[in-house]
Amino acid sequence: MARPLISPSILSADFARLGEEVRAIDEAGCDWIHVDVMDGHYVPNITIGPDVVKALRPYSAKTFDVHLMVSPVDAWIEPFAQAGADMITVHPEAGAHVHRTVQAIRNAGCKAGISLNPGTPAKMLDYLLEEIDLVLVMSVNPGFGGQSFIASQLRKIAAIRSMIDKGGHDVLIEVDGGVTPETARLCVDAGADVLVAGSATFKGGPDHYARNIAALRGDGE
Ligand SMILES: O=C(CO)[C@@H](O)[C@H](O)COP(=O)(O)O
């Protein structure tokens, strides 16, 4: 299979040792670091804020891929950009003017992503693909790690792949939720470029991270 980029979700890391965990996945060969920001309002869970991202920044030079599950979202773009985010991804439902929001992300010096929940159609992207760098397809409902992959999202990945290729857009497709070595293959075959994986990266503890990441990437196949 094509080789996807692997972006481990630190939601499944040991929060008491978060800096060491970020360093460990970096050294284990991940491509990006995925940071799930949840506000207890847009999604039913609360995680971390910009101060934590700032504190983690020295632990890896790799792309900090920050997924904001926050509403309203606009006021949080600048703080996360200042904290060291490289990519900021938002949900179209999380603000009144998503087009303005992605412009604000780029104006803050970051790459911009749009995330689609399982019930949000690919069509939502029609007038946005020119403005963004990444589409994040949620293959679980956002809020928690450890959920099962929703297979209907494979059709959405394929539809987005076709929209991107037909339009000649320079946009990556990332998939997040229930990604395992098995579902990873399905996602890549459907057209995914980047895979987010929490449980499947962190299972077994630090001695297993390199092997887990290699299995997600399909190394050796
Ligand atoms: O954003 C989310 C959940 O909202 C994800 O990033 C999960 O953290 C992925 O966890 P696994 O399904 O890989 O355990």
The ligand as an SDF file (V2000), in Angstrom:
LIG
                    3D

 14 13  0  0  0  0  0  0  0  0999 V2000
  -10.0960   13.1260   18.0690 O   0  0  0  0  0  0  0  0  0  0  0  0
  -10.2340   12.0030   18.4790 C   0  0  0  0  0  0  0  0  0  0  0  0
  -11.4260   11.6620   19.2490 C   0  0  0  0  0  0  0  0  0  0  0  0
  -12.2400   12.7720   19.2850 O   0  0  0  0  0  0  0  0  0  0  0  0
   -9.2270   10.9960   18.1210 C   0  0  0  0  0  0  0  0  0  0  0  0
   -7.9680   11.5870   17.8130 O   0  0  0  0  0  0  0  0  0  0  0  0
   -9.0270    9.8730   19.0530 C   0  0  0  0  0  0  0  0  0  0  0  0
   -8.1380   10.2210   20.0660 O   0  0  0  0  0  0  0  0  0  0  0  0
   -8.4780    8.7080   18.3040 C   0  0  0  0  0  0  0  0  0  0  0  0
   -8.3260    7.6750   19.2050 O   0  0  0  0  0  0  0  0  0  0  0  0
   -8.2410    6.1590   18.7500 P   0  0  0  0  0  0  0  0  0  0  0  0
   -9.5720    5.8370   18.1080 O   0  0  0  0  0  0  0  0  0  0  0  0
   -7.1140    6.0730   17.7830 O   0  0  0  0  0  0  0  0  0  0  0  0
   -8.0100    5.4560   20.0320 O   0  0  0  0  0  0  0  0  0  0  0  0
  1  2  2  0
  2  3  1  0
  2  5  1  0
  3  4  1  0
  5  6  1  0
  5  7  1  0
  7  8  1  0
  7  9  1  0
  9 10  1  0
 10 11  1  0
 11 12  2  0
 11 13  1  0
 11 14  1  0
M  END
$$$$
